[in-house]
Structures are given as C-alpha cells and as structure tokens.
Amino acid sequence: MTEPDVTGDPNQKHRIYLVDGSGYIFRAYFAMIRGRQPMSRSDGTPTGAVLGFSNMLFKLIQDTQADGRVSHLAVIFDTSRKTFRSDIFPDYKANRDAPPEDLIPQFPLVRDATRAFNVPAIEKEGFEADDIIATYAAQARAKNMECVIVSSDKDLMQLVGGDVTMLDPMKNKMIGPNEVLEKFGVGPDRVIDVQSLAGDSVDNVPGVPGIGIKTAALLINEFGDLDTLLERAGEIPQKGRREKLLENAEMARISRDLVTLKNDVDLDIDVMDLTVQMPNAADLIAFLKENEFKQLTGRAMEFFGASFREEAAALPDDEPEETGAGTPKVEDVNYTTVLDMETLNFWIKEAERVGQVAVDTETTSLNAMQASLVGISLSIHPGRACYIPVGHVGAKEQTGFDFDGAAAKDKDDMPRQLPKEDVLAALKPLFEDPGVLKIGQNIKYDMVILAQEGINVTPIDDTMLLSYCQEAGLHGHGMDELSELHFNIKPIPFKEVAGSGKSQITFAEVPIDKATDYAAEDADITLRLHQVLKRQLVQSKSVDLYETIERPLVPVIARMEQEGIKVDAKLLSTLSTDFGDRMEGLVKEIHDLAGEEFNVGSPKQLGEILFDKMGLSGGKKGKTGAYTTDVNVLEGLAAEGVELAQKVLDWRQLSKLKSTYTDALQGQINSKTGRIHTSFSLAAASTGRLASSEPNVQNIPVRTEEGRKLRQAFIAEPGNKLLSVDYSQIELRLLAHIADINSLKEAFADGLDIHAKTASQVFGVEMEGMDPMMRRSAKAINFGIIYGISAFGLARQLGVSRTEAQGYIDQYFVQYPGIKDYMESTKSFCREHGFVQTIFGRKVHLPGISDKNGARRSFSERAAINAPIQGSAADIIKRAMIHVPNALDEAKLSARMLLQVHDELIFEVAEDQVDDTIPLIKSVMEKASLPTIELSVPLIADAGVGDNWGEAH
C-alpha cells in the first residue's frame, strides 16, 4: 500500500468525518463483552474497548483514502455530564448509571489512541460531543463540504440532510433522510419536535407523559410543528392526548431546549484544519506496543507505507513477549464452486496428500435429523476453499459458470450442479479414511447429516470443542465469535444470503454463487481456527480433557441423536387435554381468589392484583414500571401462605409442560423414524454438562406428578424395555472426595443413608425412627450447600424463618468443617487464577469472581464452589458414555443408548437381554473415573426397567 494521499482531487468536494468518540467507546465495549473473553494487557489494564475503537478508527482512516478527495477527520468527546443543559433542567441525565468499572480506565486510552493516529481529539467543557459535532457540521455546510457523522446516536439525526449523513460503524450502514423518517416517522427537520414530545428516558428528557415516538410523529405530521401543535392542542379530539398536551406544554418546550443541538460552539480548530495526516511512527507504534495490539501494529505498518516502516524500523525493539500463539495470516482468499468431477477429484487427492481437510455441510434445517443436504464445503489450505452444491433448487442458472464437464441443467432449468449420489460416492472414501483428519466446527451436526447418507465420518477434530476445553466461561464458542476473537474477521451472516423473517429462504434456494462465498468461508475459517486452537491445546494444559473426554464423545452423541426415542402420541394428546382442563380450572380458582377476572399469563396484570389490589408486601417494579412476578417472587409469597401465588405457580407449570412438551412433542415426531430426536449441545454449559433442545429432556420435572406422567409418554419399541441407570448422589460423593470430608466418606463407604446421617449430626437426633421431615431438611441442606444456598433460600425451601435456616447452616459447618474450608479455599483459588478445575483438569473460568458488583461477585463465588463438583460429575458420566458402546459390542449386547439427562442414561434394551445388560452398564458407570482418578468414595449407579421412562426412572 502506498502512503496516504492527502492532497486529493480539487474537483471533488472535501469530506469531513466526525466520530462520536464518547458514544462509540460504549458501543465497542458492549460489543466486546457479549460473551467474549475480557481483554487486558500484561499489567492488567483492560483494553478490549480500546482495541475495538482503534480498529474502527484505523479502518476509517483507510476509507478516507479510497476516493481520492481531500478528507478531514476528528474524534469528538464529552468532557463531563454537567453542561449548559444542566442549568435548564437539573435532572438532565441524572438517572444514567455510572460506567462499568473496567471501562473507566479505558477512557483516557481511547484519547491516547486518537492522538497516536494523529487524529484531533476534540472536547470542550460545558458542551456535549453532540454540540461540537453539530457545530462542525454547520461549518462544513457553510464551506460546501460533505459531512459524515460516524455514530448511530438518534440525537444526531436532526443534523441529517443535504451533504450531512450518518454512518453506523457497528452495522456499516449509512443513515440518510429516509432512515431518519423510518426511525422517527418524520424528516430530519422535525426530529427535534418529535423528541420534545416523546422525551428520552435514557437522558431523562421529560417530554409529554404518555406520548411516544409514534404518537408524536402523528401529531407533528398533522399540525406541522411543535409550536403550532401546542397552540392548537385544544382542537385534538382525543381527550387523553389533548389534556396531556395542555398540561405539559411548558415541559415540551423545555424538552425542546434540551434536545436541540447547539451549532455555534466556539471551537479552537476550524473544520478546514482537520485534514487527515500521516501519523508519527514513533507515537503510533509506541501506543500499539504498549497496549500489546500486535495484529493492528502489523496492519498499520503495511498501510502507512515505506517511509512509515522505515521510521518504525529505526525505533528501539522493546516489543513485549507474545503471550499466545500467532494466528494464520491470509492476504487474500480464493473460494471456488465445484461443478465437475475432475475438480472434485483434485480436491479429494489434495486432502489425501495433506492428511487433513476442514468440512462443513449446508442443509435446509438446523435440525440434523430433519434436514436435507444442499452442499458440502472443503478447505485444505488457509484462504483456499471450495463449495460443492448438490441440492440447490431455483428457476434459473445462478452460478455464471459455463464450461465443459459441468452438469447440464435439467428440464426445469435447475441450477447447474453435480448429482448428489456421484458427489457422495466420491467423498465417502475420503470421509471414512482413517489417515485423513476431518476438521469441523460443531462437527457432530455434519456427522449426523452425512450418516443419513451412509457416510461414517472419522477421525475428527472439532474447533468448537478445542475452544471450549480451553476457555469455557470466557466467551462463546460459535464460529462467528471465534473468528472475530482470533482473526478480527466477521463471517458472512446467514441472513445476508438467505434473508430473515418472513422473507427468509432455505439454503437450497440461495443462488450458488452466494452460497459458495458463505459456505467456503465457513470451511476456511474452521481450518484456520484449527491451526490456532490445536496448537494452544498443549499450552493451556487441556490435551487430556480434549483427547480423552470431549473428542471421543462426539461420535457417541451423534449416534444417540440418530437413535432418538419413541413416544406415545396418543398419551401425549390425552395429557395435553388433561393439562388444558386443569389449567382452565386453575384460572377459575385464581379469578375467585382475586375477586375479578384478569389474564393469568400477564405478569403486569398479576402484579397489580397481588401488590395493588391485595396489598401484599414485597412488590418490586422493574424497568418497565410493572411489578416483578417471577418464580422467586411467587414462591416467596406461596411460602407465606398466599394461595393465589401457589395457584399461579401450578398454572405456569402446567402451561409450560403443555406448550413445551405435550403439544410440541407431537409435532416433533420424525416422519421417517417415528421417533423424537433431541439435539445435544456439547459446549453450552461452562461446567461441562450437556444441554439438549427440541425437546429439552433435561428440564422435565423429576419430582412432580405431572413430570412423572410426561415421562410415561417416552416408550420402548415392542419387544424392548427402557433401562434407566443413574448415579446415586454423585455430587455429594464428589464433595466428600474433593473436600476430603472423612465423616462423609465413611458414611458412603458404609452404605449409610447420607441424608439421615446429616440430620442426625445437625439436629442431634438418632437415625433410628427419625422424623421424615428432619431427613427432608437435611437433604435440602446437603444439596443446597453444593450450590452455595443462602439462609434466605434454605428458609424458603424448608418453610422456616431465616434465623432458623442460618442456624442449620452454621451447625452443618460445625459438623463438617472441611466443607467450609473447601468453600473458602476454592473461592480464594478462583480469585487468584480466574478459574476453578474439575478433578479431570477441566477449567471453568469465572471472570466475575472479582467483579465490583456484589451480586455478580456473589454469583461467581457460588459458581466457583459448585463448578468443580458439578463439572467432575459431568466429566464422569461423559467418560461412562464413551466406554459403554464398546463394552456392549464386546459383550455382543444390542442395547442402544438414547438419552443423557444429567446423571442418568437411558437405554433401549431387548427384553431377553435386560438381565445381562444391567450389570454391565452399572459396572462401566461405577468405574468411569478409572484409571485416571481413583476416588476415595464409591460411585453407585442405580438401575430401573420399564415399558416407559416413568416406570424405569
């Protein structure tokens, strides 16, 4: 890249870019924290928002050189909250929250970044950044310049028009008069009038109560402007609007003063003096190195040209040591469409030569068991990938390819593509070749898709799981997020090729040229992620976790999803009717208790009944102004004897079971198999637990009568039984082992009733003839302690006072002091290292452990206590799942593993093999920690058999 041209074409208008720096750093910050690993430099200073800001500013500098005109650029900042508007209305912006703690030290760094790029950082005491932007926009208009305001702030939309536009930097979308009209219902010249009426809750601009944006736009469009509207407010036919406007006319005028931007601020630098300038190499490189922005340093060296690089090369080399593995650098990409067998065979031979290939399938559905294969993409070298369409449909040729050997279009003028059967026949040996590694992002999905085509994909690596094993709890592990995190590349969104909402099409209908760009990019990014993440596996000490648990589990889960489980559709229909009838009865009872009819499903109306009409205490309103009526609130009221609250809880439980299960399951029966096929998420919970969806079998209630009835709808095929095998009190056993609690270990070794034992010690009673309620209380304490239960939570569970509950907890720790020591040492370890570990080395990161916010910190502390226990239990059952299929094969038993629900495995077993299958599976599960870990307490697996899951469980 040549050095930037700052002279420009004299025949073109000058253009000024005004960056809303104050607004953008918040956008950069919140984009950075959405599930992403917090970023900081070696000295601990947070820098994620600074990097986001710097990348944006650098891109903007690059864009200013694209059209050859003279470009000007400045970043505008706020100085403080107190401005001239505070004198007009003292409560202006008074309700804004303080910035996040880790953002505060980044404010000065953003200004440093701006100056390092040799861009003016402009601010003025007593004025907001918006006023300065308005002033420069006015200067630009006066000097016949184009003005681009880099912001999405709605307050700046009043400036749009003529040569003034806005650019939303997060969406890369231009905002002109049409977009303003779409946002406000009026043109830019009437935005101030609409905002004066509607107000702004964020900035505490009062407006006219009860009038929102839509109503304000209707009124302004009808009357022309705010002054006319207020003068003629008495003519408005709607009584409510008329009275509100007459009563609050002065407040609307005050609001207009608040929202109107000043365009005559006295500024030291003229707009013509803001020309884009070459940065000083020493200043920019020093800033980038200080903040450890290695990739951005390299990109800046390339862009700013030879003289900049020469200056930079002369600087002393004090680069900090790199803390992580580098990322593959790809200057350009080459994505191709495969439309003939000769080209396909070339890709296959190259994959065999190299010994690995990234694979991604494109289909018609996210549900692998209902999807149809549309195409397959491959990548063998970074930046190079191909897409092989096999299932596209359309009315006309879409690819633009026309060469000998390509498949001919059929009579319906379908897109040109190879026959699916030919492609799969050619790929099958490659995908099943034990000497070629197949790499995928959530490759389980691709394995299920290809298994239905008769292809067993092996061996595999999964980039999602490589990331998950190393950084669970720090960020998500989807391809898009990992791509942005590691390469600063935002992959093509699905909606960009297939649309969204009602206009969304299936991937089969996407034109093949667009499909190629999208699908090939997925394979390419997956390959590059593999090169980074696999190399980091050793450094992060996650090799054993990945190689012995996560990777070998993938084909096991893929097989389970294909097996599915049979359901009794007739029973589901009966249950739906029964639940519906009972819900109607509960509604009548609730209305009788309330003394009036209302929508039981409306939290707002329920809150008004409970806290306004009935006058119950404890009502709290949320941001919407409505009372909170979540499960915690209702359970608290029910514990105090409020019958209506309990009835609503019962109604909600039935409603959830009916909508989520008894109704939905009937529509989820696969037409090809006649079974339900749940999908298991392998990287959802940071503790290692599996999650499931469509349906979520993990959330079916265990202890309620309705949950038991629902389990009865999951049935065995004729001639088979369902076998349920689950671990007995595995988390308490692991607590005894991890915390080294001798009395608990002895109780488990002796086969004692652990809850009765605890009750005996905490309450000082004999185990013989114990009151069942005491055992129930001890059980609640035992399991509650694992999850860091508070005295308030235990009191609610047991129906006792908080003081009494705290006494139980205190006595528990007296009897088991080692548990208290474990809790404190675990929290201390987590605060020091940022993570806790399972007994198999799985790291669960908890960045909130040192959060300034007490609620978030407390949550992370409870999670730190529980994660080693729950995570170790998850690891153990995963190890069992890996070993069970081989054990069954060796014993020549035909049992099929169908479901995993936390500590329970469900199998379908031939009736004549039940007696042989039970001891084998129990043995595998009870020895699952071996040989890696020999536990100091025995693991016990209990088995049950029945015609349905309810009987077996």
ABEGO torsion letter per residue (X at the ends): XBBBBAAEBAABBBBBBBBBAAAAAAAAAAAAABGBBBBBBAAGBBAAAAAAAAAAAAAAAAAAAAAGBBBBBBBBBBABABBAAAAABAABGAABBBBBAAAAAAAAAAAAAAAAAGBBBBBBBGBBAAAAAAAAAAAAAAAGBBBBBBBABAAAAAABEEABBBBBAAAGBBBBAAAAAAAAGBBAAAAAAAAAAAEBAAAGBAEBBGBBAAAAAAAAAAAGBAAAAAAAAAABABAAAAAAAAAAAAAAAAAAAAABBBAABBBABBAAAABBBBBBAAAAAAAAAAAGBAAAAAAAAAAAEAAAAAAAAABBBABBBBABBBBBBBABBBBBBBABAAAAAAAAAAAAAAGBBBBBBBBABABAAABBBABBBBBABBGBBBBBBAABBEABBAAGBBBBGBBBBBAAGBBBBBBAAAAAAAAAAAAABAABBBBBBGAAAAAAAAAAAGBBBOBBBBAAAAAAAAABGABBABAAAAAAAAAGBBBBBAAAAAEBEAABBBAAABBAAAAAAAAAAAAAAAAAAAAAAAAAAAAAGAAAAAAAAAAAAAAAAAAAAAAEBBBBAAAAAAAAAAAAAAAAAAAAAAAAAAGBBBBAABAAAAAAAAAAAAGBBGBBBBAAGBBBABAAAAAAAAAAGBAAAAAAAAAAAAAAAAAAAAAAAAAABBAAAGBBBBBBBAAABAAGBBBBBOBBAAABBAABAAAAAAAAABBBBBGBBBBBBBBBGAAAAAAAAAAGBAAAAAAAAAGBBAAAAAAAAAAGBBABGBBAAAAAAAAAAAAAAAAGBBAAAAAAAAGBBAAAAAAAAAAAAAABAAAAAAAAAAAAAAAAAGBBBBAAGBBBBBAAAABABAAAAAAAAAAAAAAAAAAAAAAAAAAAAAAAAAAAAAAGBABBBABBBGABBBBBBBAAAAAAAAAAAAAAAAAAAOAABBBABBBBBBBBBBABAAAAX
